[in-house]
Amino acid sequence: MRTPVMAGNWKMFKTAAQTRSYFEAFRPLVASTKGREIVICPPYLCVPAAVESAQGTSIEIGGQNVHWAAEGAYTGEVSAPMLLDAGCRWVIIGHSERRQYFHETDEWVRKRTEAALEAGLKPIVCVGETLAEREEGRTVEVLERQFQGGLHGLKPEGFAHVVVAYEPVWAIGTGRTATPEMAEDAHQAIRTLAQLHYGEAAAQALRILYGGSVKPDNAAALMAKSDIDGVLVGGASLDAKGFATIVNA
Ligand code: 13P
């Protein structure tokens, strides 16, 4: 059985004070949630407030990106050991906004993933096609390229800690969610890739999250699909009540 991961990606939203009041509202709403891992990825500057607010709960905190070096002259960057030290257990890698606006490459995704695993962080590695790629019928080809480039050649014991998030770019922040069937098809394609690269057992154990306009009213239908092992939620994770509804969907 794969334990679902219900993750929120706050992107560049919220201050430390807003983080604390969010957790005050959120904690009681998920206090009795069982059988699901709950992860919140705030901006770096809100990590300390989030870690402190999540103490004594099962909620875990993640970063939204990570550099591949442990330390060095890389102005503006944050390393995996630093995230771990701050109390993070997870980190999002290769988000499409990073690929689109910051020229993230598959090669960097792999380097970041290796660094995260090395430090003991659980990477949530994002993949997904653009609208043009989907319309050209190239979804699986894009997923293959991103998997091969970003997730090939990890140590099997490292891959066991990787979570993949399928986030079709056209569904992010658009209100246009993939249907559960479209998501399920893509998730099956990703599981097949995991099987080809890491074998059947690793593929069956891999958690694959769906992300892209997940809302309180569509989360249950997505979660009902057998290959959807959780969600990565942007906008709707900013509201404590709404995200709790998703977590419990
Ligand atoms: P939205 O839920 O706002 O569409 O964002 C999805 C996302 O990018 C999560 O990483």
Boltz pocket constraint, residues with backbone or C-beta under 6 A from the ligand:
constraints:
  - pocket:
      binder: B
      contacts: [[A, 9], [A, 95], [A, 167], [A, 171], [A, 172], [A, 173], [A, 174], [A, 175], [A, 211], [A, 212], [A, 213], [A, 214], [A, 232], [A, 233], [A, 234], [A, 235], [A, 236]]
      max_distance: 6.0
